[in-house]
Amino acid sequence: MSLPQVVSREEWLAARRELLAQEKEATRAQDAVHARRRELPMVRLAKAYELEGPSGPSGLLDLFEGRRQLIVYHFMFDPGWDAGCQSCSLVTDNIGHLAHLHNANTSLALVSRAPLEKIESFKERMGWTVPWYSSNKSDFNYDFHVSNDASVAPVEYNYKDAETLEREGLSGFASGEAHGLSVFLRDGETVYHTYSTYGRGPEALLGTYHFLDFTPLGRQKYVNEFAHHDRYKDAAPHSCH
């Protein structure tokens, strides 16, 4: 990677002011996207999902912990794996103190298809405290299109069906596990699905990316390579998706 051009302070200031104008334009555009997201219609969930957490069997309503809003990060952890996805682990490493979300009447939880005993073991290894539930005994993952098996449910990922994924060279997402983020709103005992995003959509959670975006070398290997935070010295990192 080549280094930036060396210029005078005056030349740098002119270039910086030009970039600042572009940054402000991007911020205004992002604010408009956020506003439109808040205005999305929502869908009432009639299905009772059977999840499992540290306290035993749980429904989706339990994940709210009494709060109005719930953010679910769909963490890739296939039942046959011994550890969770490296990319999703990077996301989880970047989750901050949940007290700030809780103060905004919002809960956050991870959900994976791996059995709870594997989740609990991996969670302890990684030193995480974020609530994490198993959807192993339900079709939650399939309904929200982060697990794909044509024999279980129609294939879809990032709002593309199997034919579209194949045509666009994304057939790897047509089976197995993928990541995503879904948002739910509670009104009394009624739960509504308001939003889901996949692919690069959950990238907003990655503080590591945003810190590196400020630097001249940028994201470097993090664009396509990840490792569990306790394994960087042991093996070549790679991305799960």
N, C-alpha and C positions, 0 to 999 in steps of 0.2 A: 504494500500500500504506500503510495507516494504521500509525502507530507505537504501541508498547505504552503502556498507561496509566501515568502518573506517580503513584507512591504513596510512602508513608513507608518507611523501612528496615524497620520492624517488619512492615508489611503485605507487603513484598517477601519477607521471610524466611519468613513463614507460607505464602505461595504457593510459594516455592521448596521448602520441606519437603514440601508436598503433591505437587509434581511429582517430587521425589526418590523418593517411595514408588512412583509410577507407573513411573519409570525402572527401579527395582529389580525390579519385577514383570515389566517387559518383558525385562530381562536374564535373569531366571530362565526365562522362556518361551523365549527364544532359546537358552539353554543346553540346554533339553529338545529343541529342534529339532535342534541340532548332534548331540546324543547319538543321536537317532533316525536321522539321516543316516549316522552311522558304522555303524549296525546294518543298513543296507540290504543286501540280498543283491546278488550281483554276477553278471555274465555273461561267460563265456569268449569271447574273440574268436578265431574260427577264420580270418578273412579276413586276408590279408597286403596291407596298403595300401602303394601305391607313392607316396611323397612325395618332394619334392626340396628340399634345403637347400643352404647354402653349400658343403658338402663333397661335394655330388652326390646321387645317389639314396639315399633313406633309407626304412626301414620304421618303423612306429610304435614298435617296440622301441628304435630308435636315439634317439628323442626323450627317453627316460628318462635317457640319458647315464650308465647304470650304477646309477641310483638306484631305489628301490622304488616311488615314486609319481610320477605325471605329471599335471599340470594343463594342459589345452589350452584356450586362449581362442580361440573361433571368430571370427576377425576378418573383418568384411564387406569383401571386396575382389573385386568381380566382374572376370572377365578382361577385360571391355571398358572398365573404368574406368582413368583415368590416376592416380588417387590413392585411398588407402584411406578408409573411412567416417570422418566426423568424430566420431561418437559413440564408435566403437571406438578412435579415436585418443586421445580423452580417457581412456578406460580404460587404454590402454597408457602414456600419460603418468603415470598414477597407480601404475604398477607400481614397487615399490621395489627395493632391491639384492637380487639373487637369492641372495647368499651365505647369507642367513638361511633361505630355503627349502631350499637345498642342504644346510645343516647339519641340517635335519629330514628328510633323505633324500628330498627332493621336487624334481622339476624342473618348470619352467614353459616353455611354448612357445606361440607364435601359429601358427595354421594358416589359410590362405586359399586360395580357388580361383584367384586371379590367378597368372599365370606368375611364376617366380622373378625374372626380370629386372625386372619391375615392382615386386615386393616389395622387392628390394634397393635400387632407386633411391629408392623412397619412404622406406624405413627410413633410408637415409643422409640424406635431406632432413630427417627428423624427429629425427635424432640418437639413435636408439634402439639398444640393444645386445641386447635380449631375443631369443632364438632364434626364427626365423620361417621356416616351411616352406610350400611350395606343394603343394596337393592337386589341382592342375590335371589330372593324369593318372590320378586315381583317383576312386572314388565315396565317398570318406571323408565329404565334406560332406553328401551325400545320405543316407548311412546314419545320420548323426547329426543330420539334419533341420535344418540351417542353410542349405542350398540346396534350393529347391523347384522342381521341373519335373515336371509330371504325366506327361510322356512318358518320363522317366527312372526315377522311383520314385513310389510313393504319397505324396501331399502330407500333411505333418504339421508342425506347429510348436507348441511348448509343450504337447505331448501332446494336441493337438486336430487332428482330421482336417479335410479341405477343407470338408466340409459344416458342421461346427461353426464353423470360422473365418468362413465366409460368414454364418452365422446370427447370430454375435456381432459382426458388423461389422468383422472382422479379415481381410478378404479380401486385403489388401495383403501379408500374410505367406504367402499361398498360392503365390506364385511369386517367383523371384529370391533374393536373399541376405538372411540374417538373422543375428543374433549369438547367442552362447550360450557355455557353459562346460561342459567334460566332464572327468571325473576317471578315471584308470586306475591299476590296481595291477599290479605285476609280481611273479611268483613264478618265479624262474629265467628261462626263455625264454617262459613263458606269460603273456599279458596279459589282464587282466580289466577290463571296464567297470563302474565302481561308481556313477557319478552323472553326470547332466547337468541343467543348468538354463538357462532361457531368459527372454525378456522382462525383467522387473526383477530376476530372480534374481541375475545377475552384478553387481548394483548394489553389493554388498559390496566390490567392488574399487575403487570410486570414492571415494578419500580426499577429493577435492574436494567431493563431496556432503556427506560427514560433517563436514568442517570448517564448511561453510556451514550445516549443520543446527544448529550451536551458536549461530548468530547470529540477531538479531531479524529481519533481512531475508530469511533463509533462502536457498534455492537460486536464487531470482530467475530469470534467463533460462536457467540451466542445466537447468531442468526439461525444456524442449523445444528449446533452441537450442545448437548447438555449432559450433565452427570448429576447423580445425587451428591449433595454437598459434602458428604463424608467419603466420597469415592473418586474425587478428581485425581488423586495421586496414584490410584490403583489401576485404572483402565481408561482406554480412550473413550471420551464422552460421545454420545450420539443423541439424536432426537427420536422420540417415539412417533411423531407425526410431522 
